[in-house]
């Protein structure tokens, strides 16, 4: 139950560290193109707004016969983020309460992919969102690859190889917690290069976000990289603002 109140001998510590170490920043060691953040503000649907407001005000909402509840503010924040993706989660129960054609985030993903050149990485947090994205991107004939938790090493290598080397595979659907370290996801050259990343959802982890952004900003990257944040609700703006403050 103890709390940190402050530090002592801070300058002495910095002096010791300064004599035996230095910070190796990527920008000082690699001549890579720019990384640019692009916020994409979306409107909630009528049902989204209703469920969101009920959860915000009452810590409970009824979604298609399922009572979704929160017993503390931190849990409430998670429920609000889920509703922002048209997702209702309570225990083991998971369901989307809007058809894919009415999901603002999904439609934004499809529009962004269609509106530019090259391959795209779509980053998600909730496993149900990853399954929905894979289903809809397959329907759009984009031949998506996928990285998620609990995959075998051979399957991971196969999915990465398909994304990087198969021109027919235009999208990688990546769970942030399982994909943010150790992967090079550049696609191919020219029109097959991956210079765009869409954050369908964000977590509060700055480490995971910064590392995720570097999956396609490394090695032979020769194009400016764009990072789209889909912001449907005030809570999603809170997450983005918190990540910037952490940085």
C-alpha positions, -999 to +999 in steps of 0.1 A: +000+000+000+030+024+000+031+052-025+061+068-042+064+104-029+095+115-049+132+109-056+164+117-038+199+122-052+184+126-087+213+146-101+239+122-087+221+093-105+220+112-138+257+120-134+265+083-130+243+073-159+259+100-181+294+086-176+285+051-187+255+052-211+237+072-238+203+072-254+203+057-289+174+073-307+163+059-340+161+093-356+198+098-348+209+065-363+186+059-392+176+081-421+140+070-424+110+088-439+086+108-417+059+093-394+026+113-396-005+109-373-039+114-389-069+115-366-101+103-382-132+116-364-164+095-369-200+098-359-216+072-336-248+055-347-280+061-329-277+029-310-241+035-302-248+069-288-277+055-266-257+027-252-226+049-247-246+076-228-263+050-206-230+034-197-214+068-191-242+080-168-254+048-151-226+023-154-251-001-170-268-005-203-291-032-219-278-042-254-301-066-273-312-084-241-277-085-225-271-064-194-236-048-198-224-035-164-193-018-149-186-018-112-157+008-112-145+036-134-117+016-150-141-011-161-165+016-173-138+030-195-133-004-211-170-008-218-171+027-234-142+018-257-160-015-267-192+003-274-172+027-296-164-003-318-201-014-318-191-043-295-210-055-264-189-076-240-200-091-207-181-120-193-178-146-220-206-130-241-194-109-271-216-096-299-217-067-324-249-047-321-246-031-355-244-048-389-210-044-406-225-020-431-236+003-402-203+001-382-186+035-386-151+022-379-153-007-403-166+015-431-137+039-424-112+011-427-126+000-460-127+036-473-091+042-462-078+010-478-096+018-510-085+055-510-047+049-511-019+028-526+000+001-510-006-024-483-022-015-449-019-028-413-051-026-393-044-027-355-071-039-330-073-047-293-103-069-288-103-105-302-139-102-314-129-071-335-101-090-351-125-118-361-150-093-375-122-075-395-109-107-410-144-117-421-153-084-437-119-079-454-121-114-468-155-105-482-139-074-498-114-098-515-084-082-499-069-115-488-059-104-453-032-119-432-035-120-394-013-118-363-029-125-330-021-141-296-014-178-291-003-184-327+024-210-334+058-198-346+054-214-381+020-198-385+033-164-376+062-167-401+037-179-428+014-149-423+042-124-422+057-139-454+023-138-472+018-101-462+053-091-472+056-110-504+022-119-519+008-090-540-027-103-535-025-099-497-033-062-492-040-061-455-026-074-422-050-075-393-028-073-362-036-076-325-015-049-308-005-069-277+007-098-299+023-079-328+041-049-314+076-065-310+101-081-333+082-081-366+092-064-399+060-056-419+071-035-449+053-054-476+071-053-510+085-025-531+067+003-549+029-002-549+033-032-526+050-012-499+032-009-465+033+028-454-002+030-438-014+018-405-050+021-391-056+019-354-091+004-353-087+004-315-061+017-290-050+005-257-035+027-229+000+011-234+024+037-249+051+010-253+028-012-274+017+018-295+052+031-302+065-003-310+036-011-332+042+021-352+077+009-359+067-024-375+066-007-409+090+021-401+123+003-403+147-014-427+141-005-463+110+018-458+112+045-484+078+061-481+063+085-455+042+065-430+007+075-421-010+064-389-048+067-388-066+068-354-103+061-357-120+082-331-157+076-326-163+087-290-150+110-263-135+080-245-114+072-276-101+108-276-092+103-239-071+073-248-053+092-276-047+122-254-034+100-226-009+083-249+004+117-260+007+128-224+026+096-215+050+102-244 
